[in-house]
Amino acid sequence: MLSNSLIELDRAHLVHPVASYRGHEKAGVRVLRSAKGATVTDATGHQMIDGFAGLWCVNVGYGQESIIEAATNQMRELAYATGYFGLGSEPAIRLAAELAERAPGDLDHVYFTLGGSDAVDSTVRFIRYYQQARGKPQKDQFISIESGYHGSSTVGAGLTALPAFHAGFGVPYDWQHKIPSHYAYRNPVGSDTAAIIAASVAALKAKVEAVGGAERVAAFYCEPIQGSGGVLVPPPGWVKAMREVCRELDILFVADEVITGFGRTGPLFASEDEGIVPDLMTTAKGLTSGYVPMGAVFLSDHVYQTIADGAGAAAVGHGYTYSAHPVSAAVGLAVLKLYEGGLLDNGRKMGARLMAGLESLRDHPLVGDVRGRGMLAAIEMVTDKEKKTPLPAAAEPARRVFDRAWDNGLVIRAFANGVLGYAPPLCCTEAEIDAIVERTKLTLDQTLADPAVRAAMA
């Protein structure tokens, strides 16, 4: 009765993110009851390996006692402290210092947010202020990448380049522009690394000219790996090449590491993999491993100093009530200790095992592509490998594939275009990684038997 009553209460009152409201009302909610390590249990007692770490975020796994203790102690000692009026708290100050010490290059200044979306919004405000402060207010155009995701806030949703986040919302705005994705599996120039890099460099330079030249463009936004667009991994050297174009044209380079940060691809930040130092960097998710809300904007020293000098004695009018929340910061410090106490190393090992396991499925009739880096991966399903034909809409990949995996004891991200997304907790054991691969194989076999899929392959 409890489960049924929760389903009815949810149906009547709780608005879910990125959902068909009518579809959700019809299907009803799946209630999660508990979790430990990499395993989640629903209200019926059904256990699953969380192959997606919540929403790319529970990097350290569930039920870590050191995090629970840190949050509890901080709530007892100082449950809230504003950052306004020159006030602060020790956990927030220490977390900012620890993050700045570990961030690439001169990303020495940290502004805390509630999550990834408002971190992206904050970058837009900081960048506009920066360009005004340096006497270049005409640099007001922003460029991002097709299939990219930069949150679902009013401004960030326009930088995002996924149709569902635009339809009905009046975005993108006329100052927000896109260039094609590197998407190696479906790139018009083919899969050659040099050709993809050359095409993207040319596309960025052409877009800059199309919107009025470099004197008009303020910033370029880039995920080291495009997450919500289908885990699209750029070829080696791609990110560095785009960073160099931005440097050459005096355009700020923003690395959106909300998904890739904190060990998801191997190192603490994916920008380290790419050998770049962004002008600004956004993080969230793994920052607190999803235990409490928090995001962060890293500002390079030259961006921070320009804003500070431009404001002088005046206040920089940007702030949130819960910025640098002491409980979130205490959790962030505890999470950082876990990463550096062995979880980053385990994530690298398990990431290699995950990629090898998924690669072993490449010969499956439905597997068109396997891609990823570390504990961030995807399988792209097709009905014709040579033609790269996506699964038909009639097969309802987002719903049916998710349901099959769930019933098989696995939580994954099932995209509407037939991509399966993986982002397991870094605490996974070898047995759990192997189970993810085995349950994926079973899910693929069941999908192959779907009448709509069989009809498309006939």
Stockholm file with secondary structure:
# STOCKHOLM 1.0

chainA/1-458         MLSNSLIELDRAHLVHPVASYRGHEKAGVRVLRSAKGATVTDATGHQMIDGFAGLWCVNVGYGQESIIEAATNQMRELAYATGYFGLGSEPAIRLAAELAERAPGDLDHVYFTLGGSDAVDSTVRFIRYYQQARGKPQKDQFISIESGYHGSSTVGAGLTALPAFHAGFGVPYDWQHKIPSHYAYRNPVGSDTAAIIAASVAALKAKVEAVGGAERVAAFYCEPIQGSGGVLVPPPGWVKAMREVCRELDILFVADEVITGFGRTGPLFASEDEGIVPDLMTTAKGLTSGYVPMGAVFLSDHVYQTIADGAGAAAVGHGYTYSAHPVSAAVGLAVLKLYEGGLLDNGRKMGARLMAGLESLRDHPLVGDVRGRGMLAAIEMVTDKEKKTPLPAAAEPARRVFDRAWDNGLVIRAFANGVLGYAPPLCCTEAEIDAIVERTKLTLDQTLADPAVRAAMA
#=GR chainA/1-458 SS CHHHHHHHHHHHHCCCTTCCHHHHHHHCCCCEEEEEBTEEEETTCCEEEETTHHHHTCTTCBCCHHHHHHHHHHHHHCSCCCSGGGCCCHHHHHHHHHHHHHSSTTCCEEEEESSHHHHHHHHHHHHHHHHHHTTCTTCCEEEEETTCCCCSSTTHHHHSCCGGGTTTTTCSCTTEEEECCCCGGGCTTCSCHHHHHHHHHHHHHHHHHHTTCTTTEEEEEECSSBCTTTCBCCCTTHHHHHHHHHHHHTCEEEEECTTTTTTTSSSSSHHHHHTCCCSEEEECGGGTTTSSCCEEEEECHHHHHHHHHHHTTSCCCCCCTTTTCHHHHHHHHHHHHHIIIIIHHHHHHHHHHHHHHHHTTTTSTTEEEEEESSSCEEEEEEEETTTTEECCGGGCIIIIIHHHHHHTTEECEECTTSEEEECCCTTCCHHHHHHHHHHHHHHHHHHHTCHHHHHHHC
#=GC SS_cons         CHHHHHHHHHHHHCCCTTCCHHHHHHHCCCCEEEEEBTEEEETTCCEEEETTHHHHTCTTCBCCHHHHHHHHHHHHHCSCCCSGGGCCCHHHHHHHHHHHHHSSTTCCEEEEESSHHHHHHHHHHHHHHHHHHTTCTTCCEEEEETTCCCCSSTTHHHHSCCGGGTTTTTCSCTTEEEECCCCGGGCTTCSCHHHHHHHHHHHHHHHHHHTTCTTTEEEEEECSSBCTTTCBCCCTTHHHHHHHHHHHHTCEEEEECTTTTTTTSSSSSHHHHHTCCCSEEEECGGGTTTSSCCEEEEECHHHHHHHHHHHTTSCCCCCCTTTTCHHHHHHHHHHHHHIIIIIHHHHHHHHHHHHHHHHTTTTSTTEEEEEESSSCEEEEEEEETTTTEECCGGGCIIIIIHHHHHHTTEECEECTTSEEEECCCTTCCHHHHHHHHHHHHHHHHHHHTCHHHHHHHC
//
